[in-house]
Amino acid sequence: MRKNSSDRGQPTLQHGNAAALAEAAQLLRQMRLSHDHGAYAEGRHVAVSIDPRWNVDHQTLCVLITCHALGHVRTEWSSLPVYVLPEGGKAGVRVIARLDARGQTVIPSLPPGDYTLSLRLRPLRGESVLGAKPERLAAQGEDEQDERRLWRGNSEDGALVWTIEETEEGDVQIAFETCEERLASHAVVFSLVELNSKRVQSSHRLTLEPTRTSGTWEGWCSVGSRAHLQGPYELVFEVVSPDETN
Amino acid sequence: MPPNQIQTLSDIEVAWSRAERESDKRAVWRVLAKGGWLSACRDAVQRNERTILKTWLDASDSTKQDIRQFGGPEAAQLVYVHMLCGLAGCGAREGTARELLHPELEAIAPETSRGFCCDLTLALVGEPLRKAEQNLSLSVLLVDTARNEGVGATLLFELISNGRGDCYAVPELAFMRDKDARQAEENARAYVEGIGLWRKEWDVRWQLHRRDGKPLVTLSGPSMGAAFVLGLVKLLV
């Protein structure tokens, strides 16, 4: 009996979660962030607040974003990314800030300006990459540099493996590889996000294309010179279907 | 085996078999391009491994074909040239005076400089490259993108008699220029030919050395083009 009652409750909980998340996404799309003012919006299931405050340097803003579920709906906010982009598609600082389990995130240093916000409803996992180079002794020879400098990992479901490599030329290359045929021709959208400021340093979309090895698909590119990618960064990525514009 | 320890043709296959991902294969190929192919072919010639060299020319060996072709069609042609020159080197070591130029070379890589093939064969045998009649060196500034700093280097041009009007790099640099760098080199040669200075019966061989003695990495971009024009003009006037 207990089992049945629990099963009956689950759909309600999931439905409430989904409704709250969808509403939060809708509210955030309608809200604007500006250095002049914050924003607050409330719907049936959630309340969202955007609270910008000047940092002591009076050059940048610290922004607290809070998504709060109303009532007793348990909402899975953890790792959902909030995208903060310059309004009107202008060039400027872009931010990806992931919500914590309480539905909050802090952007510690945002230049003044007008920004749009959006919430993606798929959790993004972050992987720390491109950390500082290890100290080398002056007497070390060139040959000792031959060891490859790699960062590697998997997607949460293990279907996709990624590699970031700093080549001897100082080029930083990223590759996503899969043996899952269902992902063929899908795209991987990834960003390198500065750990502290949450600013997007680099962002690309790669298509998983067949390699010379049968049953393997890969997308790879250079993301720039290591001299300009000091790191450390958080790598965030998601797989999207070919027709999806994320 | 770390990829940097590739010294023989069998090392290449071992490194390839251990390369689980495409990024690992690219890393192996980078090592091959930076002297791995040259070292492995030189070793094969020293050991007179004709049979092994021939297997690398065999189109039915899918693994070797994969390795050869991984770097793209132009690099695959260059690997093919290395194997043919290796076979020629084996013949030269045996004193059988084997012809350097093969019908296969004409069919697969017709635009490959014959002067380059001759020097590559000499390098694989372990003999000095063709003797230069004149040379000219220029100081150039490279950008070390790994450190984001300028690096002084010496660009050396050598004029070689009994040539066919070819301009080519020493074997060590064969794989180490990207498409833009090779195009800049070709544009410079075409310019010098256009102003009537090029000599059809001579070859020009060039090489580049960092002044700090560190090894070169892949030369990328067209920025060497101006230095090439200047060097070729000064050499040929």
Interface residues (C-beta under 8 A of the other chain):
Chain A: E142 D143 D146 E147 R148 L150 V161 T163 E165 T167 E168 E169 G170 D171 Q173 A175 E177 T211 R212 T213 T216 E218 W220 S225 R226 A227 H228
Chain B: P2 P3 N4 R21 E22 S23 R26 A27 R30 K34 D66 Q69 F70 D144 T145 A146 R147 N148 K214 P215 V217 T218 S220
